[in-house]
Amino acid sequence: MHQYAKMPWRGVFADAEAIFRANGGRPHWAKRHTLTRADVDTLYPMANRYRTVRRAADPAGKFLNPHLEALFS
């Protein structure tokens, strides 16, 4: 899903994500979504493996932003 950046999005996305998840879908973690770290761990079975690789490749977190840090630091 995409929406104009200046429009309120969180409620609409949360409602849509519930429908998508009930049908086996998952949002792309690099796009707007309402996922928490726990949600990422549930939906992406290799999330911890990714975190290990990310830490090895970028130990200082130079390429993290606040959004990605919350999910993958």
PDB file of N, CA, C and O in Angstrom:
ATOM      1  N   MET A   1       0.837  -1.188   0.000  1.00  0.00           N
ATOM      2  CA  MET A   1       0.000   0.000   0.000  1.00  0.00           C
ATOM      3  C   MET A   1       0.870   1.236   0.000  1.00  0.00           C
ATOM      4  O   MET A   1       1.937   1.270   0.613  1.00  0.00           O
ATOM      5  N   HIS A   2       0.409   2.216  -0.676  1.00  0.00           N
ATOM      6  CA  HIS A   2       1.074   3.513  -0.673  1.00  0.00           C
ATOM      7  C   HIS A   2       0.012   4.577  -0.438  1.00  0.00           C
ATOM      8  O   HIS A   2      -1.161   4.405  -0.769  1.00  0.00           O
ATOM      9  N   GLN A   3       0.461   5.672   0.140  1.00  0.00           N
ATOM     10  CA  GLN A   3      -0.443   6.783   0.398  1.00  0.00           C
ATOM     11  C   GLN A   3       0.379   8.059   0.382  1.00  0.00           C
ATOM     12  O   GLN A   3       1.560   8.048   0.727  1.00  0.00           O
ATOM     13  N   TYR A   4      -0.232   9.137  -0.011  1.00  0.00           N
ATOM     14  CA  TYR A   4       0.444  10.430  -0.008  1.00  0.00           C
ATOM     15  C   TYR A   4       1.047  10.686   1.363  1.00  0.00           C
ATOM     16  O   TYR A   4       0.362  10.548   2.377  1.00  0.00           O
ATOM     17  N   ALA A   5       2.303  11.051   1.406  1.00  0.00           N
ATOM     18  CA  ALA A   5       3.076  11.131   2.649  1.00  0.00           C
ATOM     19  C   ALA A   5       2.479  12.066   3.699  1.00  0.00           C
ATOM     20  O   ALA A   5       2.650  11.829   4.895  1.00  0.00           O
ATOM     21  N   LYS A   6       1.793  13.108   3.284  1.00  0.00           N
ATOM     22  CA  LYS A   6       1.275  14.075   4.257  1.00  0.00           C
ATOM     23  C   LYS A   6      -0.106  13.723   4.806  1.00  0.00           C
ATOM     24  O   LYS A   6      -0.648  14.446   5.641  1.00  0.00           O
ATOM     25  N   MET A   7      -0.664  12.628   4.343  1.00  0.00           N
ATOM     26  CA  MET A   7      -1.976  12.204   4.838  1.00  0.00           C
ATOM     27  C   MET A   7      -1.802  11.334   6.078  1.00  0.00           C
ATOM     28  O   MET A   7      -0.788  10.650   6.214  1.00  0.00           O
ATOM     29  N   PRO A   8      -2.779  11.349   6.985  1.00  0.00           N
ATOM     30  CA  PRO A   8      -2.724  10.437   8.127  1.00  0.00           C
ATOM     31  C   PRO A   8      -2.752   8.994   7.605  1.00  0.00           C
ATOM     32  O   PRO A   8      -3.602   8.645   6.786  1.00  0.00           O
ATOM     33  N   TRP A   9      -1.841   8.177   8.071  1.00  0.00           N
ATOM     34  CA  TRP A   9      -1.709   6.845   7.491  1.00  0.00           C
ATOM     35  C   TRP A   9      -1.836   5.712   8.503  1.00  0.00           C
ATOM     36  O   TRP A   9      -2.272   4.617   8.149  1.00  0.00           O
ATOM     37  N   ARG A  10      -1.467   5.957   9.745  1.00  0.00           N
ATOM     38  CA  ARG A  10      -1.338   4.867  10.711  1.00  0.00           C
ATOM     39  C   ARG A  10      -2.620   4.046  10.875  1.00  0.00           C
ATOM     40  O   ARG A  10      -2.552   2.817  10.860  1.00  0.00           O
ATOM     41  N   GLY A  11      -3.759   4.669  11.027  1.00  0.00           N
ATOM     42  CA  GLY A  11      -5.012   3.940  11.215  1.00  0.00           C
ATOM     43  C   GLY A  11      -5.398   3.116  10.002  1.00  0.00           C
ATOM     44  O   GLY A  11      -5.798   1.959  10.124  1.00  0.00           O
ATOM     45  N   VAL A  12      -5.275   3.722   8.831  1.00  0.00           N
ATOM     46  CA  VAL A  12      -5.609   3.015   7.588  1.00  0.00           C
ATOM     47  C   VAL A  12      -4.688   1.817   7.398  1.00  0.00           C
ATOM     48  O   VAL A  12      -5.141   0.732   7.033  1.00  0.00           O
ATOM     49  N   PHE A  13      -3.396   2.013   7.643  1.00  0.00           N
ATOM     50  CA  PHE A  13      -2.449   0.921   7.462  1.00  0.00           C
ATOM     51  C   PHE A  13      -2.684  -0.182   8.493  1.00  0.00           C
ATOM     52  O   PHE A  13      -2.598  -1.363   8.158  1.00  0.00           O
ATOM     53  N   ALA A  14      -2.974   0.179   9.721  1.00  0.00           N
ATOM     54  CA  ALA A  14      -3.233  -0.839  10.750  1.00  0.00           C
ATOM     55  C   ALA A  14      -4.436  -1.694  10.369  1.00  0.00           C
ATOM     56  O   ALA A  14      -4.405  -2.915  10.527  1.00  0.00           O
ATOM     57  N   ASP A  15      -5.492  -1.062   9.868  1.00  0.00           N
ATOM     58  CA  ASP A  15      -6.675  -1.814   9.439  1.00  0.00           C
ATOM     59  C   ASP A  15      -6.347  -2.736   8.267  1.00  0.00           C
ATOM     60  O   ASP A  15      -6.760  -3.896   8.251  1.00  0.00           O
ATOM     61  N   ALA A  16      -5.614  -2.228   7.300  1.00  0.00           N
ATOM     62  CA  ALA A  16      -5.260  -3.032   6.127  1.00  0.00           C
ATOM     63  C   ALA A  16      -4.315  -4.168   6.513  1.00  0.00           C
ATOM     64  O   ALA A  16      -4.465  -5.288   6.025  1.00  0.00           O
ATOM     65  N   GLU A  17      -3.354  -3.893   7.376  1.00  0.00           N
ATOM     66  CA  GLU A  17      -2.408  -4.933   7.799  1.00  0.00           C
ATOM     67  C   GLU A  17      -3.118  -6.094   8.476  1.00  0.00           C
ATOM     68  O   GLU A  17      -2.723  -7.246   8.299  1.00  0.00           O
ATOM     69  N   ALA A  18      -4.150  -5.811   9.240  1.00  0.00           N
ATOM     70  CA  ALA A  18      -4.903  -6.887   9.890  1.00  0.00           C
ATOM     71  C   ALA A  18      -5.526  -7.811   8.843  1.00  0.00           C
ATOM     72  O   ALA A  18      -5.531  -9.029   9.018  1.00  0.00           O
ATOM     73  N   ILE A  19      -6.043  -7.248   7.774  1.00  0.00           N
ATOM     74  CA  ILE A  19      -6.616  -8.049   6.692  1.00  0.00           C
ATOM     75  C   ILE A  19      -5.519  -8.842   5.992  1.00  0.00           C
ATOM     76  O   ILE A  19      -5.674 -10.038   5.742  1.00  0.00           O
ATOM     77  N   PHE A  20      -4.416  -8.179   5.678  1.00  0.00           N
ATOM     78  CA  PHE A  20      -3.319  -8.846   4.981  1.00  0.00           C
ATOM     79  C   PHE A  20      -2.758 -10.001   5.813  1.00  0.00           C
ATOM     80  O   PHE A  20      -2.540 -11.097   5.297  1.00  0.00           O
ATOM     81  N   ARG A  21      -2.528  -9.747   7.101  1.00  0.00           N
ATOM     82  CA  ARG A  21      -1.958 -10.778   7.969  1.00  0.00           C
ATOM     83  C   ARG A  21      -2.904 -11.962   8.137  1.00  0.00           C
ATOM     84  O   ARG A  21      -2.455 -13.104   8.230  1.00  0.00           O
ATOM     85  N   ALA A  22      -4.201 -11.703   8.176  1.00  0.00           N
ATOM     86  CA  ALA A  22      -5.175 -12.789   8.297  1.00  0.00           C
ATOM     87  C   ALA A  22      -5.159 -13.694   7.075  1.00  0.00           C
ATOM     88  O   ALA A  22      -5.650 -14.822   7.121  1.00  0.00           O
ATOM     89  N   ASN A  23      -4.589 -13.191   5.977  1.00  0.00           N
ATOM     90  CA  ASN A  23      -4.526 -13.954   4.739  1.00  0.00           C
ATOM     91  C   ASN A  23      -3.098 -14.314   4.344  1.00  0.00           C
ATOM     92  O   ASN A  23      -2.818 -14.576   3.175  1.00  0.00           O
ATOM     93  N   GLY A  24      -2.194 -14.325   5.328  1.00  0.00           N
ATOM     94  CA  GLY A  24      -0.815 -14.748   5.083  1.00  0.00           C
ATOM     95  C   GLY A  24       0.107 -13.684   4.537  1.00  0.00           C
ATOM     96  O   GLY A  24       1.252 -13.979   4.197  1.00  0.00           O
ATOM     97  N   GLY A  25      -0.362 -12.457   4.445  1.00  0.00           N
ATOM     98  CA  GLY A  25       0.473 -11.378   3.925  1.00  0.00           C
ATOM     99  C   GLY A  25       1.292 -10.719   5.025  1.00  0.00           C
ATOM    100  O   GLY A  25       1.053 -10.936   6.213  1.00  0.00           O
ATOM    101  N   ARG A  26       2.235  -9.933   4.619  1.00  0.00           N
ATOM    102  CA  ARG A  26       3.032  -9.163   5.568  1.00  0.00           C
ATOM    103  C   ARG A  26       3.520  -7.897   4.878  1.00  0.00           C
ATOM    104  O   ARG A  26       3.833  -7.912   3.688  1.00  0.00           O
ATOM    105  N   PRO A  27       3.584  -6.807   5.626  1.00  0.00           N
ATOM    106  CA  PRO A  27       4.058  -5.567   5.021  1.00  0.00           C
ATOM    107  C   PRO A  27       5.563  -5.625   4.778  1.00  0.00           C
ATOM    108  O   PRO A  27       6.280  -6.397   5.415  1.00  0.00           O
ATOM    109  N   HIS A  28       6.011  -4.826   3.878  1.00  0.00           N
ATOM    110  CA  HIS A  28       7.450  -4.694   3.641  1.00  0.00           C
ATOM    111  C   HIS A  28       8.004  -3.823   4.760  1.00  0.00           C
ATOM    112  O   HIS A  28       7.546  -2.696   4.951  1.00  0.00           O
ATOM    113  N   TRP A  29       8.981  -4.330   5.499  1.00  0.00           N
ATOM    114  CA  TRP A  29       9.459  -3.601   6.678  1.00  0.00           C
ATOM    115  C   TRP A  29      10.163  -2.299   6.343  1.00  0.00           C
ATOM    116  O   TRP A  29      10.349  -1.459   7.223  1.00  0.00           O
ATOM    117  N   ALA A  30      10.562  -2.110   5.083  1.00  0.00           N
ATOM    118  CA  ALA A  30      11.229  -0.860   4.716  1.00  0.00           C
ATOM    119  C   ALA A  30      10.239   0.210   4.251  1.00  0.00           C
ATOM    120  O   ALA A  30      10.631   1.341   3.961  1.00  0.00           O
ATOM    121  N   LYS A  31       8.978  -0.146   4.183  1.00  0.00           N
ATOM    122  CA  LYS A  31       7.942   0.821   3.818  1.00  0.00           C
ATOM    123  C   LYS A  31       7.167   1.186   5.079  1.00  0.00           C
ATOM    124  O   LYS A  31       7.414   0.622   6.145  1.00  0.00           O
ATOM    125  N   ARG A  32       6.240   2.117   4.963  1.00  0.00           N
ATOM    126  CA  ARG A  32       5.412   2.471   6.125  1.00  0.00           C
ATOM    127  C   ARG A  32       4.607   1.270   6.580  1.00  0.00           C
ATOM    128  O   ARG A  32       4.047   0.527   5.774  1.00  0.00           O
ATOM    129  N   HIS A  33       4.563   1.097   7.889  1.00  0.00           N
ATOM    130  CA  HIS A  33       3.814  -0.008   8.481  1.00  0.00           C
ATOM    131  C   HIS A  33       3.686   0.253   9.973  1.00  0.00           C
ATOM    132  O   HIS A  33       4.244   1.220  10.492  1.00  0.00           O
ATOM    133  N   THR A  34       2.957  -0.603  10.651  1.00  0.00           N
ATOM    134  CA  THR A  34       2.787  -0.471  12.101  1.00  0.00           C
ATOM    135  C   THR A  34       3.489  -1.600  12.855  1.00  0.00           C
ATOM    136  O   THR A  34       3.203  -1.823  14.031  1.00  0.00           O
ATOM    137  N   LEU A  35       4.397  -2.311  12.199  1.00  0.00           N
ATOM    138  CA  LEU A  35       5.076  -3.437  12.829  1.00  0.00           C
ATOM    139  C   LEU A  35       5.951  -3.004  13.998  1.00  0.00           C
ATOM    140  O   LEU A  35       6.579  -1.945  13.970  1.00  0.00           O
ATOM    141  N   THR A  36       5.977  -3.838  15.014  1.00  0.00           N
ATOM    142  CA  THR A  36       6.916  -3.692  16.119  1.00  0.00           C
ATOM    143  C   THR A  36       8.028  -4.710  15.904  1.00  0.00           C
ATOM    144  O   THR A  36       7.953  -5.535  14.993  1.00  0.00           O
ATOM    145  N   ARG A  37       9.046  -4.653  16.732  1.00  0.00           N
ATOM    146  CA  ARG A  37      10.128  -5.631  16.651  1.00  0.00           C
ATOM    147  C   ARG A  37       9.578  -7.051  16.839  1.00  0.00           C
ATOM    148  O   ARG A  37       9.995  -7.971  16.136  1.00  0.00           O
ATOM    149  N   ALA A  38       8.665  -7.230  17.766  1.00  0.00           N
ATOM    150  CA  ALA A  38       8.065  -8.550  17.993  1.00  0.00           C
ATOM    151  C   ALA A  38       7.303  -9.018  16.756  1.00  0.00           C
ATOM    152  O   ALA A  38       7.344 -10.201  16.419  1.00  0.00           O
ATOM    153  N   ASP A  39       6.615  -8.114  16.084  1.00  0.00           N
ATOM    154  CA  ASP A  39       5.920  -8.471  14.846  1.00  0.00           C
ATOM    155  C   ASP A  39       6.908  -8.920  13.775  1.00  0.00           C
ATOM    156  O   ASP A  39       6.676  -9.914  13.087  1.00  0.00           O
ATOM    157  N   VAL A  40       8.004  -8.189  13.638  1.00  0.00           N
ATOM    158  CA  VAL A  40       9.032  -8.553  12.655  1.00  0.00           C
ATOM    159  C   VAL A  40       9.558  -9.955  12.958  1.00  0.00           C
ATOM    160  O   VAL A  40       9.722 -10.768  12.048  1.00  0.00           O
ATOM    161  N   ASP A  41       9.821 -10.236  14.224  1.00  0.00           N
ATOM    162  CA  ASP A  41      10.327 -11.559  14.598  1.00  0.00           C
ATOM    163  C   ASP A  41       9.336 -12.659  14.252  1.00  0.00           C
ATOM    164  O   ASP A  41       9.738 -13.754  13.860  1.00  0.00           O
ATOM    165  N   THR A  42       8.056 -12.380  14.393  1.00  0.00           N
ATOM    166  CA  THR A  42       7.024 -13.368  14.068  1.00  0.00           C
ATOM    167  C   THR A  42       6.872 -13.551  12.562  1.00  0.00           C
ATOM    168  O   THR A  42       6.776 -14.679  12.077  1.00  0.00           O
ATOM    169  N   LEU A  43       6.849 -12.456  11.833  1.00  0.00           N
ATOM    170  CA  LEU A  43       6.578 -12.504  10.394  1.00  0.00           C
ATOM    171  C   LEU A  43       7.789 -12.862   9.543  1.00  0.00           C
ATOM    172  O   LEU A  43       7.638 -13.402   8.447  1.00  0.00           O
ATOM    173  N   TYR A  44       8.973 -12.571  10.032  1.00  0.00           N
ATOM    174  CA  TYR A  44      10.194 -12.818   9.268  1.00  0.00           C
ATOM    175  C   TYR A  44      11.077 -13.770  10.079  1.00  0.00           C
ATOM    176  O   TYR A  44      11.858 -13.322  10.919  1.00  0.00           O
ATOM    177  N   PRO A  45      10.961 -15.076   9.835  1.00  0.00           N
ATOM    178  CA  PRO A  45      11.674 -16.067  10.641  1.00  0.00           C
ATOM    179  C   PRO A  45      13.198 -15.896  10.664  1.00  0.00           C
ATOM    180  O   PRO A  45      13.858 -16.375  11.586  1.00  0.00           O
ATOM    181  N   MET A  46      13.750 -15.227   9.673  1.00  0.00           N
ATOM    182  CA  MET A  46      15.205 -15.042   9.623  1.00  0.00           C
ATOM    183  C   MET A  46      15.627 -13.655  10.114  1.00  0.00           C
ATOM    184  O   MET A  46      16.734 -13.209   9.813  1.00  0.00           O
ATOM    185  N   ALA A  47      14.776 -12.980  10.854  1.00  0.00           N
ATOM    186  CA  ALA A  47      15.090 -11.628  11.320  1.00  0.00           C
ATOM    187  C   ALA A  47      16.338 -11.600  12.183  1.00  0.00           C
ATOM    188  O   ALA A  47      17.173 -10.711  12.020  1.00  0.00           O
ATOM    189  N   ASN A  48      16.488 -12.544  13.093  1.00  0.00           N
ATOM    190  CA  ASN A  48      17.690 -12.544  13.938  1.00  0.00           C
ATOM    191  C   ASN A  48      18.945 -12.812  13.130  1.00  0.00           C
ATOM    192  O   ASN A  48      20.003 -12.255  13.424  1.00  0.00           O
ATOM    193  N   ARG A  49      18.842 -13.651  12.125  1.00  0.00           N
ATOM    194  CA  ARG A  49      19.991 -13.883  11.245  1.00  0.00           C
ATOM    195  C   ARG A  49      20.366 -12.588  10.532  1.00  0.00           C
ATOM    196  O   ARG A  49      21.545 -12.255  10.413  1.00  0.00           O
ATOM    197  N   TYR A  50      19.365 -11.868  10.064  1.00  0.00           N
ATOM    198  CA  TYR A  50      19.626 -10.582   9.423  1.00  0.00           C
ATOM    199  C   TYR A  50      20.310  -9.621  10.408  1.00  0.00           C
ATOM    200  O   TYR A  50      21.254  -8.924  10.037  1.00  0.00           O
ATOM    201  N   ARG A  51      19.834  -9.583  11.662  1.00  0.00           N
ATOM    202  CA  ARG A  51      20.449  -8.697  12.657  1.00  0.00           C
ATOM    203  C   ARG A  51      21.923  -9.033  12.857  1.00  0.00           C
ATOM    204  O   ARG A  51      22.753  -8.135  12.993  1.00  0.00           O
ATOM    205  N   THR A  52      22.246 -10.310  12.876  1.00  0.00           N
ATOM    206  CA  THR A  52      23.638 -10.734  13.041  1.00  0.00           C
ATOM    207  C   THR A  52      24.490 -10.249  11.869  1.00  0.00           C
ATOM    208  O   THR A  52      25.580  -9.712  12.067  1.00  0.00           O
ATOM    209  N   VAL A  53      23.998 -10.436  10.669  1.00  0.00           N
ATOM    210  CA  VAL A  53      24.724  -9.989   9.480  1.00  0.00           C
ATOM    211  C   VAL A  53      24.833  -8.470   9.469  1.00  0.00           C
ATOM    212  O   VAL A  53      25.892  -7.925   9.155  1.00  0.00           O
ATOM    213  N   ARG A  54      23.748  -7.785   9.810  1.00  0.00           N
ATOM    214  CA  ARG A  54      23.776  -6.325   9.828  1.00  0.00           C
ATOM    215  C   ARG A  54      24.809  -5.802  10.813  1.00  0.00           C
ATOM    216  O   ARG A  54      25.548  -4.869  10.499  1.00  0.00           O
ATOM    217  N   ARG A  55      24.867  -6.397  12.011  1.00  0.00           N
ATOM    218  CA  ARG A  55      25.851  -5.964  13.009  1.00  0.00           C
ATOM    219  C   ARG A  55      27.282  -6.218  12.539  1.00  0.00           C
ATOM    220  O   ARG A  55      28.172  -5.408  12.794  1.00  0.00           O
ATOM    221  N   ALA A  56      27.503  -7.332  11.858  1.00  0.00           N
ATOM    222  CA  ALA A  56      28.845  -7.635  11.349  1.00  0.00           C
ATOM    223  C   ALA A  56      29.252  -6.652  10.250  1.00  0.00           C
ATOM    224  O   ALA A  56      30.405  -6.225  10.193  1.00  0.00           O
ATOM    225  N   ALA A  57      28.317  -6.298   9.389  1.00  0.00           N
ATOM    226  CA  ALA A  57      28.612  -5.399   8.272  1.00  0.00           C
ATOM    227  C   ALA A  57      28.640  -3.931   8.681  1.00  0.00           C
ATOM    228  O   ALA A  57      29.326  -3.126   8.050  1.00  0.00           O
ATOM    229  N   ASP A  58      27.905  -3.577   9.724  1.00  0.00           N
ATOM    230  CA  ASP A  58      27.780  -2.179  10.149  1.00  0.00           C
ATOM    231  C   ASP A  58      27.756  -2.105  11.673  1.00  0.00           C
ATOM    232  O   ASP A  58      26.736  -1.742  12.259  1.00  0.00           O
ATOM    233  N   PRO A  59      28.880  -2.448  12.323  1.00  0.00           N
ATOM    234  CA  PRO A  59      28.880  -2.506  13.792  1.00  0.00           C
ATOM    235  C   PRO A  59      28.569  -1.171  14.470  1.00  0.00           C
ATOM    236  O   PRO A  59      28.061  -1.154  15.591  1.00  0.00           O
ATOM    237  N   ALA A  60      28.864  -0.070  13.815  1.00  0.00           N
ATOM    238  CA  ALA A  60      28.591   1.238  14.408  1.00  0.00           C
ATOM    239  C   ALA A  60      27.167   1.715  14.134  1.00  0.00           C
ATOM    240  O   ALA A  60      26.750   2.738  14.675  1.00  0.00           O
ATOM    241  N   GLY A  61      26.419   0.998  13.309  1.00  0.00           N
ATOM    242  CA  GLY A  61      25.044   1.397  13.011  1.00  0.00           C
ATOM    243  C   GLY A  61      24.929   2.619  12.133  1.00  0.00           C
ATOM    244  O   GLY A  61      23.930   3.336  12.183  1.00  0.00           O
ATOM    245  N   LYS A  62      25.952   2.863  11.324  1.00  0.00           N
ATOM    246  CA  LYS A  62      25.956   4.051  10.465  1.00  0.00           C
ATOM    247  C   LYS A  62      24.759   4.082   9.509  1.00  0.00           C
ATOM    248  O   LYS A  62      24.243   5.154   9.192  1.00  0.00           O
ATOM    249  N   PHE A  63      24.323   2.911   9.053  1.00  0.00           N
ATOM    250  CA  PHE A  63      23.249   2.857   8.068  1.00  0.00           C
ATOM    251  C   PHE A  63      21.874   2.628   8.686  1.00  0.00           C
ATOM    252  O   PHE A  63      20.904   2.369   7.973  1.00  0.00           O
ATOM    253  N   LEU A  64      21.790   2.723  10.007  1.00  0.00           N
ATOM    254  CA  LEU A  64      20.495   2.626  10.680  1.00  0.00           C
ATOM    255  C   LEU A  64      19.868   4.004  10.795  1.00  0.00           C
ATOM    256  O   LEU A  64      20.563   4.997  11.009  1.00  0.00           O
ATOM    257  N   ASN A  65      18.573   4.057  10.654  1.00  0.00           N
ATOM    258  CA  ASN A  65      17.830   5.257  10.998  1.00  0.00           C
ATOM    259  C   ASN A  65      16.945   4.873  12.182  1.00  0.00           C
ATOM    260  O   ASN A  65      16.910   3.696  12.539  1.00  0.00           O
ATOM    261  N   PRO A  66      16.237   5.800  12.802  1.00  0.00           N
ATOM    262  CA  PRO A  66      15.434   5.442  13.975  1.00  0.00           C
ATOM    263  C   PRO A  66      14.428   4.316  13.705  1.00  0.00           C
ATOM    264  O   PRO A  66      14.200   3.471  14.571  1.00  0.00           O
ATOM    265  N   HIS A  67      13.834   4.300  12.526  1.00  0.00           N
ATOM    266  CA  HIS A  67      12.875   3.256  12.158  1.00  0.00           C
ATOM    267  C   HIS A  67      13.557   1.884  12.137  1.00  0.00           C
ATOM    268  O   HIS A  67      13.071   0.938  12.758  1.00  0.00           O
ATOM    269  N   LEU A  68      14.667   1.779  11.432  1.00  0.00           N
ATOM    270  CA  LEU A  68      15.369   0.493  11.323  1.00  0.00           C
ATOM    271  C   LEU A  68      16.027   0.098  12.637  1.00  0.00           C
ATOM    272  O   LEU A  68      16.109  -1.088  12.959  1.00  0.00           O
ATOM    273  N   GLU A  69      16.491   1.070  13.390  1.00  0.00           N
ATOM    274  CA  GLU A  69      17.097   0.763  14.687  1.00  0.00           C
ATOM    275  C   GLU A  69      16.099   0.097  15.613  1.00  0.00           C
ATOM    276  O   GLU A  69      16.448  -0.842  16.327  1.00  0.00           O
ATOM    277  N   ALA A  70      14.861   0.570  15.611  1.00  0.00           N
ATOM    278  CA  ALA A  70      13.834  -0.037  16.466  1.00  0.00           C
ATOM    279  C   ALA A  70      13.552  -1.485  16.087  1.00  0.00           C
ATOM    280  O   ALA A  70      13.208  -2.300  16.944  1.00  0.00           O
ATOM    281  N   LEU A  71      13.697  -1.803  14.809  1.00  0.00           N
ATOM    282  CA  LEU A  71      13.388  -3.154  14.341  1.00  0.00           C
ATOM    283  C   LEU A  71      14.594  -4.081  14.325  1.00  0.00           C
ATOM    284  O   LEU A  71      14.448  -5.284  14.542  1.00  0.00           O
ATOM    285  N   PHE A  72      15.791  -3.537  14.071  1.00  0.00           N
ATOM    286  CA  PHE A  72      16.930  -4.412  13.768  1.00  0.00           C
ATOM    287  C   PHE A  72      18.217  -4.126  14.528  1.00  0.00           C
ATOM    288  O   PHE A  72      19.246  -4.719  14.203  1.00  0.00           O
ATOM    289  N   SER A  73      18.208  -3.256  15.514  1.00  0.00           N
ATOM    290  CA  SER A  73      19.462  -2.995  16.235  1.00  0.00           C
ATOM    291  C   SER A  73      19.744  -4.087  17.240  1.00  0.00           C
ATOM    292  O   SER A  73      20.756  -4.037  17.939  1.00  0.00           O
TER     293      SER A  73
END
